[in-house]
């Protein structure tokens, strides 16, 4: 959850877009437009999956980085 939060802070437009989708979904539910709300819900799930894949990709890249050892100095 911490990685997802950091990703959304680093990419605020994705976070704002996801928030707007949630608000639009709630608004359409209040107006009893269930088809539109279900479509928005599917888009929310797709965006959440995209964020999840991006976070996994970033953490995998961090795991692959090699530690650099300091040079060996002879006395």
ABEGO torsion letter per residue (X at the ends): XAAAAAAAAABAAAAAAAAAAAAAAAAAAAAGBAAAAAAAAAAAAAAAAAAAAAAAAAAAAAAABBBBBBBBBBX
